[in-house]
Amino acid sequence: MGTFKPISNTNLYVEVINSIITAIATGELKSGEKIIEQTIATEMNISRAPIREAIRELAAQGIVEYIPKKGATVATLNKKSIEETYSLRALLEGMAVSLAIDNFTPEDIKNMIALSKTMTESLKKQDVENFINCDVAFHSLICQRSNHTKLQKLIENFVLQTKLYMRMSKYNMLINSSLSIEYGVHDKLIELIKEKDKEKAEKEMKDHIMNSGEVLINYLLKSEEI
């Protein structure tokens, strides 16, 4: 496997999580395929302890299925599960932006504009990873400004799933040269935040997330992966 490379990061299990997610997104690991701990340990030049920690976290978020004494396999994607994930995200993050809208500082607005600009530049360069990282940072900032600890924790439960799904759908969009459909999505939300229009900002966030879910489902249906 080419995805699992030697690393030096002290937070090893995070690197393992990212490597497994990338392997699933690119098709190197297929739905239902067993995850061989020893193979990953050898290729990444690490012990099996951080791999087990990574698998526990991935299992908690539904990305892998773990059965004691039998090991872990890549969870099988299905339309219902994806729809549930994105509909919950839409509700939670819609609520988050509504709560956050009065808490944004001028510096926050500048950061969001910068992230949106970097995302656009990443699209032009077809840099999927940078696009995803900026998108996650954008949404994380909004969640933080909600000042609602329990809401933030609920949203964080979907972060790894979201990264996986984004990688899968964005890789597909790259192949089909249709990444441009994402242009301007966050710019519109930023304008609504600046106007402090809670109702419209909440709706925009919900629509954005639900549309992202539809893109993923359509891709998986066409590729017969669900």
Backbone hydrogen bonds, N-H to C=O, Kabsch-Sander energy under -0.5 kcal/mol:
donor,donor_aa,acceptor,acceptor_aa,energy
5,K,3,T,-1.1
7,I,44,M,-1.2
12,L,10,T,-1.5
14,V,11,N,-0.9
15,E,11,N,-1.1
16,V,12,L,-2.2
17,I,13,Y,-2.4
18,N,14,V,-2.4
19,S,15,E,-2.1
20,I,16,V,-2.6
21,I,17,I,-2.6
22,T,18,N,-2.3
23,A,19,S,-2.3
24,I,20,I,-2.2
25,A,21,I,-2.7
26,T,22,T,-2.3
27,G,24,I,-0.9
28,E,23,A,-1.4
29,L,23,A,-2.2
30,K,28,E,-0.5
32,G,74,V,-2.7
33,E,30,K,-2.1
35,I,72,A,-3.1
36,I,34,K,-0.7
37,E,35,I,-0.9
40,I,36,I,-1.9
41,A,37,E,-2.7
42,T,38,Q,-2.3
43,E,39,T,-2.4
44,M,40,I,-2.5
45,N,41,A,-0.8
46,I,41,A,-2.0
52,R,48,R,-2.4
53,E,49,A,-2.0
54,A,50,P,-2.2
55,I,51,I,-2.4
56,R,52,R,-2.2
57,E,53,E,-1.9
58,L,54,A,-2.5
59,A,55,I,-2.6
60,A,56,R,-2.1
61,Q,57,E,-1.2
62,G,59,A,-1.4
63,I,58,L,-2.5
64,V,58,L,-1.0
65,E,73,T,-3.0
67,I,71,G,-2.4
70,K,67,I,-2.2
71,G,67,I,-2.3
72,A,35,I,-0.5
73,T,65,E,-2.4
74,V,33,E,-2.4
75,A,63,I,-2.1
82,I,78,N,-2.0
83,E,79,K,-2.7
84,E,80,K,-2.4
85,T,81,S,-2.2
86,Y,82,I,-2.5
87,S,83,E,-2.4
88,L,84,E,-2.0
89,R,85,T,-2.3
90,A,86,Y,-2.4
91,L,87,S,-1.8
92,L,88,L,-2.8
93,E,89,R,-3.1
94,G,90,A,-1.7
95,M,91,L,-2.0
96,A,92,L,-2.1
97,V,93,E,-2.1
98,S,94,G,-1.5
99,L,95,M,-2.3
100,A,96,A,-2.2
101,I,97,V,-1.3
103,N,100,A,-2.8
104,F,100,A,-0.8
109,I,105,T,-2.0
110,K,106,P,-2.1
111,N,107,E,-2.4
112,M,108,D,-2.6
113,I,109,I,-2.4
114,A,110,K,-2.4
115,L,111,N,-2.6
116,S,112,M,-2.5
117,K,113,I,-2.3
118,T,114,A,-2.5
119,M,115,L,-2.3
120,T,116,S,-2.0
121,E,117,K,-2.3
122,S,118,T,-2.4
123,L,119,M,-2.1
124,K,120,T,-1.9
125,K,121,E,-1.7
126,Q,122,S,-0.5
126,Q,123,L,-0.9
127,D,122,S,-3.1
128,V,126,Q,-1.1
131,F,127,D,-1.9
132,I,128,V,-2.5
133,N,129,E,-2.5
134,C,130,N,-2.3
135,D,131,F,-2.2
136,V,132,I,-2.7
137,A,133,N,-2.1
138,F,134,C,-2.3
139,H,135,D,-2.3
140,S,136,V,-2.4
141,L,137,A,-2.1
142,I,138,F,-1.5
143,C,139,H,-2.2
144,Q,140,S,-2.6
145,R,141,L,-2.0
146,S,142,I,-0.5
146,S,143,C,-1.0
147,N,144,Q,-1.4
148,H,143,C,-0.5
149,T,147,N,-0.6
152,Q,148,H,-2.5
153,K,149,T,-2.1
154,L,150,K,-2.1
155,I,151,L,-2.3
156,E,152,Q,-2.4
157,N,153,K,-1.0
157,N,154,L,-0.5
158,F,155,I,-1.9
159,V,156,E,-1.4
162,T,158,F,-2.8
163,K,159,V,-2.4
164,L,160,L,-2.3
165,Y,161,Q,-3.0
166,M,162,T,-2.9
167,R,163,K,-2.4
168,M,164,L,-2.4
169,S,165,Y,-2.7
170,K,166,M,-3.2
171,Y,167,R,-2.3
172,N,168,M,-1.6
173,M,169,S,-2.4
174,L,170,K,-2.4
175,I,171,Y,-2.0
176,N,172,N,-1.7
177,S,174,L,-1.3
178,S,173,M,-2.3
181,I,178,S,-1.7
182,E,179,L,-2.0
183,Y,180,S,-1.6
185,V,182,E,-1.8
188,K,184,G,-1.8
189,L,185,V,-1.2
190,I,186,H,-2.7
191,E,187,D,-2.0
192,L,188,K,-1.8
193,I,189,L,-2.2
194,K,190,I,-2.6
195,E,191,E,-1.7
196,K,193,I,-1.1
197,D,192,L,-2.3
198,K,196,K,-1.2
201,A,197,D,-2.5
202,E,198,K,-2.6
203,K,199,E,-2.0
204,E,200,K,-2.6
205,M,201,A,-2.3
206,K,202,E,-2.4
207,D,203,K,-2.8
208,H,204,E,-2.4
209,I,205,M,-2.3
210,M,206,K,-2.5
211,N,207,D,-2.5
212,S,208,H,-1.8
213,G,209,I,-1.9
214,E,210,M,-2.0
215,V,211,N,-2.1
216,L,212,S,-1.9
217,I,213,G,-2.5
218,N,214,E,-2.6
219,Y,215,V,-2.0
220,L,216,L,-2.7
221,L,217,I,-2.6
222,K,218,N,-2.2
223,S,219,Y,-2.3
224,E,221,L,-0.8
225,E,220,L,-2.8
226,I,220,L,-0.9
